[in-house]
Amino acid sequence: MLSFTVWRGKNRGIRLTPHLFKDGTYHVERKKGDTPIAVKNENELGSYLDRGYHLRRSNKEEGHSPSLIAPNSIQGR
C-alpha cells in the first residue's frame, strides 16, 4: 500500500494513505490548485506518480484531512 509518514509539525509520525473520496475515487494533481484527476482504483495511482502527479492522502482515525503529497515522498511504490 502507498503510504506517507508525516515527519514534522504537530502531526509528526501519523501515517497517511490514499484518500478515498465519497464518489469512490482517489485524486491526483500536477501541483496544488490544479484541477484534480479522479482515479478509480489504487492500482492506477502508480502510473500517475511516475509521471510526477501529487496524491491526496489522509488518516481519518487521526483526524488528518486530505493533504497533497509529492510522489517522491511516498513509500511503497
PDB file with SEQRES, HELIX, SHEET and CRYST1 records, atoms N, CA, C and O in Angstrom:
SEQRES   1 A   77  MET LEU SER PHE THR VAL TRP ARG GLY LYS ASN ARG GLY          
SEQRES   2 A   77  ILE ARG LEU THR PRO HIS LEU PHE LYS ASP GLY THR TYR          
SEQRES   3 A   77  HIS VAL GLU ARG LYS LYS GLY ASP THR PRO ILE ALA VAL          
SEQRES   4 A   77  LYS ASN GLU ASN GLU LEU GLY SER TYR LEU ASP ARG GLY          
SEQRES   5 A   77  TYR HIS LEU ARG ARG SER ASN LYS GLU GLU GLY HIS SER          
SEQRES   6 A   77  PRO SER LEU ILE ALA PRO ASN SER ILE GLN GLY ARG              
HELIX    1 AA1 GLU A   42  GLU A   44  5                                   3    
HELIX    2 AA2 LEU A   45  ASP A   50  1                                   6    
HELIX    3 AA3 PRO A   71  SER A   73  5                                   3    
SHEET    1 AA1 5 PHE A   4  THR A   5  0                                        
SHEET    2 AA1 5 ARG A  15  PRO A  18 -1                                        
SHEET    3 AA1 5 HIS A  54  ASN A  59 -1                                        
SHEET    4 AA1 5 TYR A  26  GLU A  29 -1                                        
SHEET    5 AA1 5 ILE A  37  VAL A  39 -1                                        
SHEET    1 AA2 2 HIS A  54  ASN A  59  0                                        
SHEET    2 AA2 2 HIS A  64  ILE A  69 -1                                        
CRYST1    1.000    1.000    1.000  90.00  90.00  90.00 P 1           1          
ATOM      1  N   MET A   1       0.840  -1.189   0.000  1.00  0.00           N  
ATOM      2  CA  MET A   1       0.000   0.000   0.000  1.00  0.00           C  
ATOM      3  C   MET A   1       0.880   1.246   0.000  1.00  0.00           C  
ATOM      4  O   MET A   1       1.922   1.282   0.654  1.00  0.00           O  
ATOM      5  N   LEU A   2       0.463   2.234  -0.718  1.00  0.00           N  
ATOM      6  CA  LEU A   2       1.167   3.503  -0.771  1.00  0.00           C  
ATOM      7  C   LEU A   2       0.959   4.245   0.542  1.00  0.00           C  
ATOM      8  O   LEU A   2      -0.178   4.395   0.989  1.00  0.00           O  
ATOM      9  N   SER A   3       2.025   4.708   1.160  1.00  0.00           N  
ATOM     10  CA  SER A   3       1.888   5.419   2.426  1.00  0.00           C  
ATOM     11  C   SER A   3       2.882   6.570   2.512  1.00  0.00           C  
ATOM     12  O   SER A   3       3.844   6.648   1.748  1.00  0.00           O  
ATOM     13  N   PHE A   4       2.622   7.457   3.463  1.00  0.00           N  
ATOM     14  CA  PHE A   4       3.480   8.592   3.748  1.00  0.00           C  
ATOM     15  C   PHE A   4       3.395   8.828   5.240  1.00  0.00           C  
ATOM     16  O   PHE A   4       2.299   8.850   5.800  1.00  0.00           O  
ATOM     17  N   THR A   5       4.524   9.005   5.890  1.00  0.00           N  
ATOM     18  CA  THR A   5       4.538   9.308   7.316  1.00  0.00           C  
ATOM     19  C   THR A   5       4.913  10.773   7.491  1.00  0.00           C  
ATOM     20  O   THR A   5       5.952  11.222   7.006  1.00  0.00           O  
ATOM     21  N   VAL A   6       4.060  11.509   8.185  1.00  0.00           N  
ATOM     22  CA  VAL A   6       4.317  12.924   8.442  1.00  0.00           C  
ATOM     23  C   VAL A   6       5.577  13.018   9.291  1.00  0.00           C  
ATOM     24  O   VAL A   6       5.677  12.356  10.324  1.00  0.00           O  
ATOM     25  N   TRP A   7       6.530  13.826   8.871  1.00  0.00           N  
ATOM     26  CA  TRP A   7       7.815  13.873   9.556  1.00  0.00           C  
ATOM     27  C   TRP A   7       8.096  15.177  10.284  1.00  0.00           C  
ATOM     28  O   TRP A   7       9.165  15.338  10.872  1.00  0.00           O  
ATOM     29  N   ARG A   8       7.139  16.123  10.253  1.00  0.00           N  
ATOM     30  CA  ARG A   8       7.333  17.365  11.001  1.00  0.00           C  
ATOM     31  C   ARG A   8       5.984  17.937  11.407  1.00  0.00           C  
ATOM     32  O   ARG A   8       4.941  17.529  10.894  1.00  0.00           O  
ATOM     33  N   GLY A   9       6.017  18.886  12.336  1.00  0.00           N  
ATOM     34  CA  GLY A   9       4.806  19.558  12.776  1.00  0.00           C  
ATOM     35  C   GLY A   9       4.032  18.775  13.818  1.00  0.00           C  
ATOM     36  O   GLY A   9       4.504  17.757  14.325  1.00  0.00           O  
ATOM     37  N   LYS A  10       2.832  19.261  14.136  1.00  0.00           N  
ATOM     38  CA  LYS A  10       2.034  18.654  15.202  1.00  0.00           C  
ATOM     39  C   LYS A  10       1.539  17.250  14.860  1.00  0.00           C  
ATOM     40  O   LYS A  10       1.193  16.490  15.765  1.00  0.00           O  
ATOM     41  N   ASN A  11       1.498  16.890  13.584  1.00  0.00           N  
ATOM     42  CA  ASN A  11       1.044  15.555  13.172  1.00  0.00           C  
ATOM     43  C   ASN A  11       2.195  14.588  12.908  1.00  0.00           C  
ATOM     44  O   ASN A  11       2.010  13.563  12.251  1.00  0.00           O  
ATOM     45  N   ARG A  12       3.360  14.907  13.410  1.00  0.00           N  
ATOM     46  CA  ARG A  12       4.548  14.073  13.191  1.00  0.00           C  
ATOM     47  C   ARG A  12       4.281  12.626  13.605  1.00  0.00           C  
ATOM     48  O   ARG A  12       3.753  12.358  14.684  1.00  0.00           O  
ATOM     49  N   GLY A  13       4.662  11.691  12.709  1.00  0.00           N  
ATOM     50  CA  GLY A  13       4.505  10.274  12.979  1.00  0.00           C  
ATOM     51  C   GLY A  13       3.201   9.668  12.478  1.00  0.00           C  
ATOM     52  O   GLY A  13       3.060   8.445  12.474  1.00  0.00           O  
ATOM     53  N   ILE A  14       2.249  10.487  12.058  1.00  0.00           N  
ATOM     54  CA  ILE A  14       0.971   9.969  11.547  1.00  0.00           C  
ATOM     55  C   ILE A  14       1.194   9.389  10.152  1.00  0.00           C  
ATOM     56  O   ILE A  14       1.836  10.010   9.305  1.00  0.00           O  
ATOM     57  N   ARG A  15       0.658   8.198   9.927  1.00  0.00           N  
ATOM     58  CA  ARG A  15       0.775   7.536   8.618  1.00  0.00           C  
ATOM     59  C   ARG A  15      -0.437   7.919   7.772  1.00  0.00           C  
ATOM     60  O   ARG A  15      -1.581   7.756   8.195  1.00  0.00           O  
ATOM     61  N   LEU A  16      -0.170   8.425   6.584  1.00  0.00           N  
ATOM     62  CA  LEU A  16      -1.235   8.815   5.656  1.00  0.00           C  
ATOM     63  C   LEU A  16      -1.311   7.807   4.519  1.00  0.00           C  
ATOM     64  O   LEU A  16      -0.290   7.328   4.028  1.00  0.00           O  
ATOM     65  N   THR A  17      -2.524   7.495   4.112  1.00  0.00           N  
ATOM     66  CA  THR A  17      -2.769   6.590   2.995  1.00  0.00           C  
ATOM     67  C   THR A  17      -3.622   7.312   1.958  1.00  0.00           C  
ATOM     68  O   THR A  17      -4.193   8.357   2.269  1.00  0.00           O  
ATOM     69  N   PRO A  18      -3.727   6.794   0.741  1.00  0.00           N  
ATOM     70  CA  PRO A  18      -4.528   7.464  -0.281  1.00  0.00           C  
ATOM     71  C   PRO A  18      -5.947   7.746   0.220  1.00  0.00           C  
ATOM     72  O   PRO A  18      -6.611   6.866   0.768  1.00  0.00           O  
ATOM     73  N   HIS A  19      -6.393   8.978   0.023  1.00  0.00           N  
ATOM     74  CA  HIS A  19      -7.726   9.387   0.479  1.00  0.00           C  
ATOM     75  C   HIS A  19      -8.783   8.948  -0.527  1.00  0.00           C  
ATOM     76  O   HIS A  19      -8.724   9.306  -1.703  1.00  0.00           O  
ATOM     77  N   LEU A  20      -9.735   8.181  -0.060  1.00  0.00           N  
ATOM     78  CA  LEU A  20     -10.848   7.738  -0.903  1.00  0.00           C  
ATOM     79  C   LEU A  20     -11.998   8.727  -0.731  1.00  0.00           C  
ATOM     80  O   LEU A  20     -12.568   8.848   0.353  1.00  0.00           O  
ATOM     81  N   PHE A  21     -12.329   9.427  -1.803  1.00  0.00           N  
ATOM     82  CA  PHE A  21     -13.396  10.416  -1.758  1.00  0.00           C  
ATOM     83  C   PHE A  21     -14.763   9.744  -1.811  1.00  0.00           C  
ATOM     84  O   PHE A  21     -14.870   8.562  -2.141  1.00  0.00           O  
ATOM     85  N   LYS A  22     -15.810  10.505  -1.483  1.00  0.00           N  
ATOM     86  CA  LYS A  22     -17.175   9.963  -1.410  1.00  0.00           C  
ATOM     87  C   LYS A  22     -17.631   9.311  -2.704  1.00  0.00           C  
ATOM     88  O   LYS A  22     -18.458   8.399  -2.681  1.00  0.00           O  
ATOM     89  N   ASP A  23     -17.102   9.770  -3.832  1.00  0.00           N  
ATOM     90  CA  ASP A  23     -17.504   9.192  -5.122  1.00  0.00           C  
ATOM     91  C   ASP A  23     -16.746   7.905  -5.440  1.00  0.00           C  
ATOM     92  O   ASP A  23     -16.924   7.335  -6.516  1.00  0.00           O  
ATOM     93  N   GLY A  24     -15.891   7.436  -4.501  1.00  0.00           N  
ATOM     94  CA  GLY A  24     -15.164   6.192  -4.684  1.00  0.00           C  
ATOM     95  C   GLY A  24     -13.892   6.317  -5.496  1.00  0.00           C  
ATOM     96  O   GLY A  24     -13.367   5.313  -5.977  1.00  0.00           O  
ATOM     97  N   THR A  25     -13.379   7.542  -5.661  1.00  0.00           N  
ATOM     98  CA  THR A  25     -12.161   7.754  -6.428  1.00  0.00           C  
ATOM     99  C   THR A  25     -11.063   8.359  -5.561  1.00  0.00           C  
ATOM    100  O   THR A  25     -11.320   8.906  -4.488  1.00  0.00           O  
ATOM    101  N   TYR A  26      -9.833   8.245  -6.056  1.00  0.00           N  
ATOM    102  CA  TYR A  26      -8.667   8.914  -5.471  1.00  0.00           C  
ATOM    103  C   TYR A  26      -8.355  10.104  -6.363  1.00  0.00           C  
ATOM    104  O   TYR A  26      -8.666  10.075  -7.554  1.00  0.00           O  
ATOM    105  N   HIS A  27      -7.742  11.157  -5.811  1.00  0.00           N  
ATOM    106  CA  HIS A  27      -7.451  12.343  -6.617  1.00  0.00           C  
ATOM    107  C   HIS A  27      -5.960  12.602  -6.714  1.00  0.00           C  
ATOM    108  O   HIS A  27      -5.237  12.531  -5.720  1.00  0.00           O  
ATOM    109  N   VAL A  28      -5.506  12.905  -7.933  1.00  0.00           N  
ATOM    110  CA  VAL A  28      -4.132  13.306  -8.191  1.00  0.00           C  
ATOM    111  C   VAL A  28      -4.149  14.670  -8.879  1.00  0.00           C  
ATOM    112  O   VAL A  28      -5.109  15.020  -9.566  1.00  0.00           O  
ATOM    113  N   GLU A  29      -3.075  15.434  -8.686  1.00  0.00           N  
ATOM    114  CA  GLU A  29      -2.933  16.755  -9.295  1.00  0.00           C  
ATOM    115  C   GLU A  29      -1.477  16.976  -9.668  1.00  0.00           C  
ATOM    116  O   GLU A  29      -0.579  16.458  -9.004  1.00  0.00           O  
ATOM    117  N   ARG A  30      -1.238  17.739 -10.720  1.00  0.00           N  
ATOM    118  CA  ARG A  30       0.135  18.091 -11.099  1.00  0.00           C  
ATOM    119  C   ARG A  30       0.783  18.935 -10.012  1.00  0.00           C  
ATOM    120  O   ARG A  30       1.920  18.687  -9.612  1.00  0.00           O  
ATOM    121  N   LYS A  31       0.042  19.939  -9.538  1.00  0.00           N  
ATOM    122  CA  LYS A  31       0.500  20.815  -8.462  1.00  0.00           C  
ATOM    123  C   LYS A  31      -0.732  21.357  -7.744  1.00  0.00           C  
ATOM    124  O   LYS A  31      -1.848  21.283  -8.257  1.00  0.00           O  
ATOM    125  N   LYS A  32      -0.514  21.900  -6.559  1.00  0.00           N  
ATOM    126  CA  LYS A  32      -1.620  22.435  -5.765  1.00  0.00           C  
ATOM    127  C   LYS A  32      -2.361  23.497  -6.567  1.00  0.00           C  
ATOM    128  O   LYS A  32      -1.749  24.382  -7.165  1.00  0.00           O  
ATOM    129  N   GLY A  33      -3.681  23.396  -6.570  1.00  0.00           N  
ATOM    130  CA  GLY A  33      -4.509  24.353  -7.280  1.00  0.00           C  
ATOM    131  C   GLY A  33      -4.957  23.888  -8.655  1.00  0.00           C  
ATOM    132  O   GLY A  33      -5.883  24.460  -9.230  1.00  0.00           O  
ATOM    133  N   ASP A  34      -4.314  22.861  -9.189  1.00  0.00           N  
ATOM    134  CA  ASP A  34      -4.747  22.307 -10.474  1.00  0.00           C  
ATOM    135  C   ASP A  34      -6.072  21.567 -10.296  1.00  0.00           C  
ATOM    136  O   ASP A  34      -6.439  21.191  -9.183  1.00  0.00           O  
ATOM    137  N   THR A  35      -6.765  21.369 -11.381  1.00  0.00           N  
ATOM    138  CA  THR A  35      -7.986  20.576 -11.349  1.00  0.00           C  
ATOM    139  C   THR A  35      -7.622  19.121 -11.069  1.00  0.00           C  
ATOM    140  O   THR A  35      -6.804  18.542 -11.783  1.00  0.00           O  
ATOM    141  N   PRO A  36      -8.228  18.518 -10.025  1.00  0.00           N  
ATOM    142  CA  PRO A  36      -7.876  17.134  -9.707  1.00  0.00           C  
ATOM    143  C   PRO A  36      -8.362  16.156 -10.776  1.00  0.00           C  
ATOM    144  O   PRO A  36      -9.387  16.366 -11.426  1.00  0.00           O  
ATOM    145  N   ILE A  37      -7.598  15.092 -10.932  1.00  0.00           N  
ATOM    146  CA  ILE A  37      -7.973  13.993 -11.818  1.00  0.00           C  
ATOM    147  C   ILE A  37      -8.440  12.856 -10.927  1.00  0.00           C  
ATOM    148  O   ILE A  37      -7.721  12.444 -10.016  1.00  0.00           O  
ATOM    149  N   ALA A  38      -9.632  12.350 -11.180  1.00  0.00           N  
ATOM    150  CA  ALA A  38     -10.187  11.236 -10.403  1.00  0.00           C  
ATOM    151  C   ALA A  38      -9.652   9.915 -10.951  1.00  0.00           C  
ATOM    152  O   ALA A  38      -9.744   9.641 -12.148  1.00  0.00           O  
ATOM    153  N   VAL A  39      -9.093   9.105 -10.059  1.00  0.00           N  
ATOM    154  CA  VAL A  39      -8.555   7.796 -10.424  1.00  0.00           C  
ATOM    155  C   VAL A  39      -9.421   6.744  -9.736  1.00  0.00           C  
ATOM    156  O   VAL A  39      -9.652   6.822  -8.529  1.00  0.00           O  
ATOM    157  N   LYS A  40      -9.901   5.761 -10.501  1.00  0.00           N  
ATOM    158  CA  LYS A  40     -10.890   4.820  -9.988  1.00  0.00           C  
ATOM    159  C   LYS A  40     -10.361   3.756  -9.039  1.00  0.00           C  
ATOM    160  O   LYS A  40     -11.103   3.295  -8.171  1.00  0.00           O  
ATOM    161  N   ASN A  41      -9.099   3.350  -9.176  1.00  0.00           N  
ATOM    162  CA  ASN A  41      -8.599   2.348  -8.242  1.00  0.00           C  
ATOM    163  C   ASN A  41      -7.137   2.611  -7.896  1.00  0.00           C  
ATOM    164  O   ASN A  41      -6.414   3.282  -8.632  1.00  0.00           O  
ATOM    165  N   GLU A  42      -6.730   2.068  -6.764  1.00  0.00           N  
ATOM    166  CA  GLU A  42      -5.393   2.326  -6.247  1.00  0.00           C  
ATOM    167  C   GLU A  42      -4.297   1.779  -7.160  1.00  0.00           C  
ATOM    168  O   GLU A  42      -3.186   2.309  -7.170  1.00  0.00           O  
ATOM    169  N   ASN A  43      -4.588   0.740  -7.916  1.00  0.00           N  
ATOM    170  CA  ASN A  43      -3.597   0.160  -8.823  1.00  0.00           C  
ATOM    171  C   ASN A  43      -3.161   1.129  -9.914  1.00  0.00           C  
ATOM    172  O   ASN A  43      -2.032   1.039 -10.396  1.00  0.00           O  
ATOM    173  N   GLU A  44      -4.029   2.051 -10.313  1.00  0.00           N  
ATOM    174  CA  GLU A  44      -3.713   3.020 -11.361  1.00  0.00           C  
ATOM    175  C   GLU A  44      -2.866   4.186 -10.860  1.00  0.00           C  
ATOM    176  O   GLU A  44      -2.285   4.917 -11.662  1.00  0.00           O  
ATOM    177  N   LEU A  45      -2.791   4.368  -9.542  1.00  0.00           N  
ATOM    178  CA  LEU A  45      -2.106   5.535  -8.994  1.00  0.00           C  
ATOM    179  C   LEU A  45      -0.622   5.555  -9.338  1.00  0.00           C  
ATOM    180  O   LEU A  45      -0.064   6.627  -9.570  1.00  0.00           O  
ATOM    181  N   GLY A  46       0.025   4.403  -9.376  1.00  0.00           N  
ATOM    182  CA  GLY A  46       1.462   4.335  -9.643  1.00  0.00           C  
ATOM    183  C   GLY A  46       1.860   4.996 -10.939  1.00  0.00           C  
ATOM    184  O   GLY A  46       2.887   5.671 -11.001  1.00  0.00           O  
ATOM    185  N   SER A  47       1.059   4.812 -11.985  1.00  0.00           N  
ATOM    186  CA  SER A  47       1.419   5.413 -13.279  1.00  0.00           C  
ATOM    187  C   SER A  47       1.352   6.944 -13.212  1.00  0.00           C  
ATOM    188  O   SER A  47       2.139   7.625 -13.871  1.00  0.00           O  
ATOM    189  N   TYR A  48       0.430   7.481 -12.432  1.00  0.00           N  
ATOM    190  CA  TYR A  48       0.359   8.940 -12.259  1.00  0.00           C  
ATOM    191  C   TYR A  48       1.538   9.441 -11.433  1.00  0.00           C  
ATOM    192  O   TYR A  48       2.126  10.474 -11.754  1.00  0.00           O  
ATOM    193  N   LEU A  49       1.884   8.716 -10.373  1.00  0.00           N  
ATOM    194  CA  LEU A  49       3.015   9.113  -9.538  1.00  0.00           C  
ATOM    195  C   LEU A  49       4.313   9.084 -10.342  1.00  0.00           C  
ATOM    196  O   LEU A  49       5.173   9.947 -10.166  1.00  0.00           O  
ATOM    197  N   ASP A  50       4.456   8.103 -11.214  1.00  0.00           N  
ATOM    198  CA  ASP A  50       5.642   8.011 -12.066  1.00  0.00           C  
ATOM    199  C   ASP A  50       5.770   9.211 -13.006  1.00  0.00           C  
ATOM    200  O   ASP A  50       6.872   9.565 -13.423  1.00  0.00           O  
ATOM    201  N   ARG A  51       4.649   9.824 -13.330  1.00  0.00           N  
ATOM    202  CA  ARG A  51       4.646  10.995 -14.217  1.00  0.00           C  
ATOM    203  C   ARG A  51       4.673  12.310 -13.450  1.00  0.00           C  
ATOM    204  O   ARG A  51       4.508  13.376 -14.042  1.00  0.00           O  
ATOM    205  N   GLY A  52       4.883  12.243 -12.120  1.00  0.00           N  
ATOM    206  CA  GLY A  52       5.056  13.462 -11.332  1.00  0.00           C  
ATOM    207  C   GLY A  52       3.815  14.027 -10.681  1.00  0.00           C  
ATOM    208  O   GLY A  52       3.860  15.117 -10.111  1.00  0.00           O  
ATOM    209  N   TYR A  53       2.704  13.308 -10.752  1.00  0.00           N  
ATOM    210  CA  TYR A  53       1.487  13.805 -10.114  1.00  0.00           C  
ATOM    211  C   TYR A  53       1.572  13.651  -8.605  1.00  0.00           C  
ATOM    212  O   TYR A  53       2.191  12.713  -8.101  1.00  0.00           O  
ATOM    213  N   HIS A  54       0.945  14.578  -7.885  1.00  0.00           N  
ATOM    214  CA  HIS A  54       0.845  14.534  -6.435  1.00  0.00           C  
ATOM    215  C   HIS A  54      -0.464  13.833  -6.067  1.00  0.00           C  
ATOM    216  O   HIS A  54      -1.419  13.844  -6.844  1.00  0.00           O  
ATOM    217  N   LEU A  55      -0.501  13.229  -4.888  1.00  0.00           N  
ATOM    218  CA  LEU A  55      -1.647  12.421  -4.467  1.00  0.00           C  
ATOM    219  C   LEU A  55      -2.234  12.947  -3.167  1.00  0.00           C  
ATOM    220  O   LEU A  55      -1.493  13.314  -2.255  1.00  0.00           O  
ATOM    221  N   ARG A  56      -3.552  12.987  -3.075  1.00  0.00           N  
ATOM    222  CA  ARG A  56      -4.236  13.371  -1.837  1.00  0.00           C  
ATOM    223  C   ARG A  56      -4.202  12.202  -0.869  1.00  0.00           C  
ATOM    224  O   ARG A  56      -4.594  11.090  -1.222  1.00  0.00           O  
ATOM    225  N   ARG A  57      -3.728  12.448   0.370  1.00  0.00           N  
ATOM    226  CA  ARG A  57      -3.603  11.426   1.407  1.00  0.00           C  
ATOM    227  C   ARG A  57      -4.276  11.910   2.676  1.00  0.00           C  
ATOM    228  O   ARG A  57      -4.365  13.114   2.920  1.00  0.00           O  
ATOM    229  N   SER A  58      -4.749  10.974   3.486  1.00  0.00           N  
ATOM    230  CA  SER A  58      -5.401  11.333   4.740  1.00  0.00           C  
ATOM    231  C   SER A  58      -5.264  10.198   5.754  1.00  0.00           C  
ATOM    232  O   SER A  58      -4.752   9.121   5.447  1.00  0.00           O  
ATOM    233  N   ASN A  59      -5.738  10.472   6.970  1.00  0.00           N  
ATOM    234  CA  ASN A  59      -5.843   9.463   8.019  1.00  0.00           C  
ATOM    235  C   ASN A  59      -7.080   9.830   8.830  1.00  0.00           C  
ATOM    236  O   ASN A  59      -7.013  10.678   9.719  1.00  0.00           O  
ATOM    237  N   LYS A  60      -8.202   9.196   8.526  1.00  0.00           N  
ATOM    238  CA  LYS A  60      -9.472   9.526   9.171  1.00  0.00           C  
ATOM    239  C   LYS A  60      -9.459   9.257  10.667  1.00  0.00           C  
ATOM    240  O   LYS A  60     -10.050  10.010  11.441  1.00  0.00           O  
ATOM    241  N   GLU A  61      -8.776   8.169  11.085  1.00  0.00           N  
ATOM    242  CA  GLU A  61      -8.731   7.820  12.501  1.00  0.00           C  
ATOM    243  C   GLU A  61      -8.035   8.898  13.329  1.00  0.00           C  
ATOM    244  O   GLU A  61      -8.408   9.142  14.477  1.00  0.00           O  
ATOM    245  N   GLU A  62      -7.026   9.539  12.747  1.00  0.00           N  
ATOM    246  CA  GLU A  62      -6.262  10.577  13.432  1.00  0.00           C  
ATOM    247  C   GLU A  62      -6.833  11.974  13.164  1.00  0.00           C  
ATOM    248  O   GLU A  62      -6.326  12.962  13.697  1.00  0.00           O  
ATOM    249  N   GLY A  63      -7.880  12.061  12.346  1.00  0.00           N  
ATOM    250  CA  GLY A  63      -8.488  13.350  12.031  1.00  0.00           C  
ATOM    251  C   GLY A  63      -7.657  14.202  11.084  1.00  0.00           C  
ATOM    252  O   GLY A  63      -7.775  15.427  11.091  1.00  0.00           O  
ATOM    253  N   HIS A  64      -6.822  13.573  10.274  1.00  0.00           N  
ATOM    254  CA  HIS A  64      -5.984  14.305   9.320  1.00  0.00           C  
ATOM    255  C   HIS A  64      -6.707  14.384   7.988  1.00  0.00           C  
ATOM    256  O   HIS A  64      -6.940  13.367   7.335  1.00  0.00           O  
ATOM    257  N   SER A  65      -7.059  15.598   7.590  1.00  0.00           N  
ATOM    258  CA  SER A  65      -7.785  15.792   6.337  1.00  0.00           C  
ATOM    259  C   SER A  65      -6.852  15.579   5.139  1.00  0.00           C  
ATOM    260  O   SER A  65      -5.633  15.554   5.309  1.00  0.00           O  
ATOM    261  N   PRO A  66      -7.408  15.426   3.929  1.00  0.00           N  
ATOM    262  CA  PRO A  66      -6.590  15.143   2.750  1.00  0.00           C  
ATOM    263  C   PRO A  66      -5.522  16.207   2.483  1.00  0.00           C  
ATOM    264  O   PRO A  66      -5.822  17.400   2.421  1.00  0.00           O  
ATOM    265  N   SER A  67      -4.290  15.764   2.327  1.00  0.00           N  
ATOM    266  CA  SER A  67      -3.161  16.640   2.001  1.00  0.00           C  
ATOM    267  C   SER A  67      -2.568  16.182   0.681  1.00  0.00           C  
ATOM    268  O   SER A  67      -2.592  14.997   0.348  1.00  0.00           O  
ATOM    269  N   LEU A  68      -2.036  17.140  -0.063  1.00  0.00           N  
ATOM    270  CA  LEU A  68      -1.398  16.829  -1.345  1.00  0.00           C  
ATOM    271  C   LEU A  68       0.059  16.468  -1.074  1.00  0.00           C  
ATOM    272  O   LEU A  68       0.817  17.291  -0.561  1.00  0.00           O  
ATOM    273  N   ILE A  69       0.454  15.241  -1.417  1.00  0.00           N  
ATOM    274  CA  ILE A  69       1.791  14.726  -1.139  1.00  0.00           C  
ATOM    275  C   ILE A  69       2.548  14.501  -2.447  1.00  0.00           C  
ATOM    276  O   ILE A  69       2.012  13.925  -3.394  1.00  0.00           O  
ATOM    277  N   ALA A  70       3.787  14.960  -2.488  1.00  0.00           N  
ATOM    278  CA  ALA A  70       4.634  14.793  -3.684  1.00  0.00           C  
ATOM    279  C   ALA A  70       4.981  13.318  -3.895  1.00  0.00           C  
ATOM    280  O   ALA A  70       5.129  12.575  -2.925  1.00  0.00           O  
ATOM    281  N   PRO A  71       5.112  12.891  -5.149  1.00  0.00           N  
ATOM    282  CA  PRO A  71       5.366  11.478  -5.430  1.00  0.00           C  
ATOM    283  C   PRO A  71       6.688  10.961  -4.854  1.00  0.00           C  
ATOM    284  O   PRO A  71       6.773   9.784  -4.501  1.00  0.00           O  
ATOM    285  N   ASN A  72       7.702  11.788  -4.752  1.00  0.00           N  
ATOM    286  CA  ASN A  72       8.991  11.328  -4.225  1.00  0.00           C  
ATOM    287  C   ASN A  72       8.966  11.117  -2.712  1.00  0.00           C  
ATOM    288  O   ASN A  72       9.933  10.597  -2.154  1.00  0.00           O  
ATOM    289  N   SER A  73       7.889  11.508  -2.037  1.00  0.00           N  
ATOM    290  CA  SER A  73       7.760  11.342  -0.591  1.00  0.00           C  
ATOM    291  C   SER A  73       6.936  10.106  -0.213  1.00  0.00           C  
ATOM    292  O   SER A  73       6.781   9.808   0.971  1.00  0.00           O  
ATOM    293  N   ILE A  74       6.412   9.395  -1.195  1.00  0.00           N  
ATOM    294  CA  ILE A  74       5.505   8.285  -0.948  1.00  0.00           C  
ATOM    295  C   ILE A  74       6.266   6.970  -0.940  1.00  0.00           C  
ATOM    296  O   ILE A  74       6.995   6.657  -1.882  1.00  0.00           O  
ATOM    297  N   GLN A  75       6.089   6.198   0.140  1.00  0.00           N  
ATOM    298  CA  GLN A  75       6.722   4.881   0.254  1.00  0.00           C  
ATOM    299  C   GLN A  75       5.799   3.810  -0.315  1.00  0.00           C  
ATOM    300  O   GLN A  75       4.593   4.021  -0.440  1.00  0.00           O  
ATOM    301  N   GLY A  76       6.371   2.665  -0.658  1.00  0.00           N  
ATOM    302  CA  GLY A  76       5.584   1.530  -1.117  1.00  0.00           C  
ATOM    303  C   GLY A  76       5.328   1.506  -2.606  1.00  0.00           C  
ATOM    304  O   GLY A  76       4.417   0.820  -3.069  1.00  0.00           O  
ATOM    305  N   ARG A  77       6.115   2.242  -3.362  1.00  0.00           N  
ATOM    306  CA  ARG A  77       5.930   2.316  -4.815  1.00  0.00           C  
ATOM    307  C   ARG A  77       6.705   1.260  -5.514  1.00  0.00           C  
ATOM    308  O   ARG A  77       6.665   1.176  -6.742  1.00  0.00           O  
TER     309      ARG A  77                                                      
END                                                                             
